[in-house]
């Protein structure tokens, strides 16, 4: 894992944007797996600004939505769909043939997981998977558990996930989650995890211990051959004393 320590959220987002644009330049039809939430928001905003200068850069890029809150209307302001549409699909003019993801309120959630899995197997593998670090160490909606699911699945949401800021904006609370599985994520050619916010100091401490456990799903990233971790400096304070450079590999 390659870890880069940045001073603030803006620096993280600028670096993430640069990495993504470099990859798109090398592969115009790149498949980007998009996480939602506060961590990647500024990165997506910067990509939208880049579109204004170089719209052709995104003309073939494809997007898959990482996960979704289940049991609520797709147009609810708190859904991952609403977020991805506003932050990526609309600003980058991604047409419907180049975007796919879970419906938030399917008649048959298991069937919906199979649909997304089949589309991912046809379109994939993912070229860049954007991730955030959950407060309980989850990746997407792969929650801490005795075992983790490899493919798209219906997830039982933890209390931590149900307290997410996105859920606070919903008219009704989600009944379950829909998410790519750990193998789906691990087949990605590159994983970019963005970590920021002083409230995550404890979970980042566990993450940096390198102990791989299903009770901290993010710890499995230590097993992937191409992970770039962009982390805000104040989340590292007091935990990694030997990380004095702006960039280091663990």
Secondary structure, 3 states (H helix, E strand, C coil): CEEEEECCHHHHHHHHHHHHHHHHHHCCCCEEEECCCCCCHHHHHHHHHHHHHCHHHHCCCEEEECEEEECCCCCCCCCHHHHHHHHHHCCCCCCHHHEECCCCCCCCHHHHHHHHHHHHHHHCCCCEEEEECCCCCCECCECCCCCCCCCCEEECCCHHHHCCHHHHCCCCCCCEEEECCHHHHHCCCEEEEEECCHHHHHHHHHHHCCCCECCEHHHHHHHCCCEEEEEEHHHCCCCCCCCCCCEEEC
